[in-house]
Amino acid sequence: MVASKDTLLPAAETPSLGTLAWNFLVMGATAFGGPPVHISMFRARFVDEYKWLSSDRFAELFAMANCLPGPSSTQVGFAIGISQGGVLGGLVSGAAFILPGAIVLSLLGFVSSSLSDQIEQPSSPANAVAIACSAVGVALVFIAISGLVKKQVFEAGDATKLGAVCCFTGATCLLVHPAPAWLNPTLIFLGGAVTAVAPVNKDDNSKHAADTGKSGMPVGVAVGIFILYLAVAAFTIWRDTFDHGFFMPFLTAGMFVWGGGPVVLPMLMTYLAPTWISPTIFLAGISFAEMMPGPVFNISCFLGIQLALANGYPWLLGTATCWAGLMGPGIILIFGAYTLWDEMRKMKVYQHALPGLNAAAVGLLLPTMFVIYDTLQERSPWKSGSRAMVVIAYYFIEMAKVNVPTVVIGAGLAGLAWSFTQ
C-alpha cells in the first residue's frame, strides 16, 4: 500500500551535518519571541522552504515534544536533526540552536553579578533599570499564563472539567505553602488521572503520519532512556526532601515541568528567590531570557553564573551544572521518545490523560501570578510606576505586537531616566 503524498517526507537531499549546524545556528541567533516564534520559523525554513519534512511529520514532532517535560521548541529542533542525521544530527542541530542565546545570557549573568550591590540600592540606576525590566518580566508571565489557560483549558476539550483541574490545582498550591517536593508531580499525575478516567474529548484518535525512515536509536536503548528517567525522577523526589541547595530546583524543574519556559520560570523563582538569588535579579533575568533568541531555558546560564559566583563555585562548573539539570532531562528524553512515539501515541489511556496533564501543569502556574507581582511591588522604589510599567508592557507586547527586545530596552531606558530624577 502506497502512503499518500502528504504524509511522506518530500524528496529532498539529506543535509550534511555542516548544513544542519549552520541552519540551526542561524535559527538560534535570530529566533526571538519564544516557542511560538521558534516553531513558526522551523516550519517556514525546514518544511516550506527546504522541504526536509512534510507538514504532517513536522506536526508529529511538535506533538511529541509537547508531551514531554522540557523545552518543547528546542526538543523539536533536536527531533528535526534526528530525522535528517540520526543521533549525531540531533546533537548537532540542538547544540547549534542553544549556543547563541546561552553565550549571551552567560555574559549578562556576569554583568548582573558585578552590579548586584548596586541593583540592591533602591534609587541606583542599576536597580531602576532592573526593576523596569522586571516589570516587563511580570507582564510576560501574565501573557504566558493567560495564553496557556486559553490553549490548554478553554480550547482543549471540556472547559468545565479541565478548568476544574486547572483551578483546583492552583488553589491547592496556594493553600499548601511552602509546597513539599512531591506536590507538583502528584498534582500533575492526578490531573492526568481525571481525564484518563473521564475523557474530555469525544474523538481522541491521533492522526498518524508516515515515518521518515530515520531513527534515533534502537528500541531497546529508547526504552532504557525512559527507565533511566523514572529512576532519576524517584531519586529527585527523594533528594528534594532534604537537599535544599541551589542545584536541585533546576533538576526538579527539568524532570517534572511540562509546558516549557512559561512554567519553568515561575517554578524556579518559587524555589530560588529570595533564598539563593534576589527576586529583582530573577525577574530581570526573565526579561533577558525572553528577549534573547533561542530557548528560554537558557536562563539556567544567567542564574548559574550568579549562583556559582555567590557561593564560591567555579563559574563554569556552576553554570554547566544548572544548565544540565534544567535542560538535560528533556533533551535526553527526546532521543528516546523519537523512537517510541509512534507506539506511545496509540495508547488510549495516554491520549486521554494528556489534556488533564496539561491543565494541571497550567494550574501550577496560577499562584505565580500573585507571587511575582507581590515581589515586584516589594522591591520597587516607585510602586505606582512599576505597576504602570507592567500594564504598558502588556499592551505593547500582547496588543500592539511589539517585539520583546524592543519593549525590554524601552523599559530599561525609562527606568534609567527615572533614576536621574531622584
Stockholm file with secondary structure:
# STOCKHOLM 1.0

chainA/1-422         MVASKDTLLPAAETPSLGTLAWNFLVMGATAFGGPPVHISMFRARFVDEYKWLSSDRFAELFAMANCLPGPSSTQVGFAIGISQGGVLGGLVSGAAFILPGAIVLSLLGFVSSSLSDQIEQPSSPANAVAIACSAVGVALVFIAISGLVKKQVFEAGDATKLGAVCCFTGATCLLVHPAPAWLNPTLIFLGGAVTAVAPVNKDDNSKHAADTGKSGMPVGVAVGIFILYLAVAAFTIWRDTFDHGFFMPFLTAGMFVWGGGPVVLPMLMTYLAPTWISPTIFLAGISFAEMMPGPVFNISCFLGIQLALANGYPWLLGTATCWAGLMGPGIILIFGAYTLWDEMRKMKVYQHALPGLNAAAVGLLLPTMFVIYDTLQERSPWKSGSRAMVVIAYYFIEMAKVNVPTVVIGAGLAGLAWSFTQ
#=GR chainA/1-422 SS CCCCGGGSCCSCCCCCHHHHHHHHHHHHHHCCSCHHHHHHHHIIIIIIISCSSCHHHHHHHHHHHHTSSSCHHHHHHHHHHHHHHHHHHHHHHHHHHHHHHHHHHHHHHHHHHHTHHHHTSTTSHHHHHHHHHHHHHHHHHHHHHHHHHIIIIISSSCHHHHHHHHHHHHHHHHHSCSCCTTHHHHHHHHHHHHHHHSCSCSCCCCCCCCCCSCCSSCHHHHHHHHHHHHHHHHHHHHHHTTCCSSSHHHHHHHHHCCSCHHHHHHHHHHHHTTTTSCHHHHHHHHHHHHHSSSCGGGHHHHHHHHHHHHTTCCHHHHHHHHHHHHHHHHHHHHHHHHHHHHHHTTCHHHHHHHHHHHHHHHHTTHHHHHHHHHHHHHHCSSHHHHHHHHHHHHIIIIISCCCHHHHHHHHHHHHHHHHTTC
#=GC SS_cons         CCCCGGGSCCSCCCCCHHHHHHHHHHHHHHCCSCHHHHHHHHIIIIIIISCSSCHHHHHHHHHHHHTSSSCHHHHHHHHHHHHHHHHHHHHHHHHHHHHHHHHHHHHHHHHHHHTHHHHTSTTSHHHHHHHHHHHHHHHHHHHHHHHHHIIIIISSSCHHHHHHHHHHHHHHHHHSCSCCTTHHHHHHHHHHHHHHHSCSCSCCCCCCCCCCSCCSSCHHHHHHHHHHHHHHHHHHHHHHTTCCSSSHHHHHHHHHCCSCHHHHHHHHHHHHTTTTSCHHHHHHHHHHHHHSSSCGGGHHHHHHHHHHHHTTCCHHHHHHHHHHHHHHHHHHHHHHHHHHHHHHTTCHHHHHHHHHHHHHHHHTTHHHHHHHHHHHHHHCSSHHHHHHHHHHHHIIIIISCCCHHHHHHHHHHHHHHHHTTC
//
